[in-house]
Amino acid sequence: MGTRKAAIIGIILVVVLLSCISVVLNLGYEPQTTTTEEETYISVIDDLGRNVTIPENPERIISLSGDITEMLYAIGAGDRIVGVDKYSVYPPEVKDKPCVGSSAGLNVELVLSLQPDIVLIWPYQELVIPLLEDEDVAVLVLDATSLEDLLQKIEFLGSVCSKNSEANTLVSEMRSKIGEITNKTGEVAGTQKPAVYFEGYSPMCSYGAGTFTNELISLAGGINIAANESVRYPILTGECIIHANPDVIIVVSRGATIEDIKMRGGWQEINAVKNGKIYQIDVKWVSANPRIILGLEQLARWLHPEIFED
């Protein structure tokens, strides 16, 4: 009797199971596999000494500096950039990136809509930090005031973006070029080093100690007439420059023209003017980006054409 009862129960279960399968097939049900990947975060110390938590491998980056944008492209992370500031114009493909304004006029709403993993800035842009961190956007501050600083920042970005190999290769190439140039200029006697006046965007505004420009002039085998001024960006008087009698005058793009320099009162007696050694250089060739090596090479050629004839 027990065996018969068990058989009947078994038949009922089979019928119920077949009915359920029929219902599922009629509804068009297909098995779904859902996987949830939790992003890994890391903590890094930025150049303001802040402990910042960022994704281990950020895929969406906003750069609020043209120089930082160039660094990202140079290490092969340009495809990670989802937004840039209005001063990011190089390389040419950056024009296709959404512009979020500038640190002084940031479109926070647009920044948030781009859903960045991190936003990269320089220290002078720190006023944007509370604006973005209040919206849970990670802000990383970079700083560089020397060539060595710059090389380290490139390596740091390589680490942050998992582009270590590319960053290390770039830094190695830059170090090699610096060494190639300084091996030659380092043999120049002090008496053979030309005095250099370097002018920025504004008339008589020069570059003193603690600036890339001062370092570049020294590495290129020159003597910066503003090197001993008490501030980084001194405004010199015309009389001071005439008295210093620079052998070479260099002005940045978008500053004074070479003709402007020639026409300044009393400057016709300066060696650089008399000998036609007035040059204009792209400001981005003397800024905190990989193209600074081009600037160093150009300065060396202008200051010592006898060494760099080739």
PyMOL commands that set and color helices and strands:
alter all, ss='L'
color gray80, all
select helices_A, chain A and resi 2-26+66-74+78-80+92-96+108-113+123-125+128-133+147-160+164-185+190-192+212-219+238-244+258-263+267-269+271-274+283-286+292-303
alter helices_A, ss='H'
color red, helices_A
select strands_A, chain A and resi 41-45+51-55+61-63+81-84+101-102+105-106+118-121+139-141+195-199+223-224+248-252+278-281
alter strands_A, ss='S'
color yellow, strands_A
deselect
rebuild
show_as cartoon
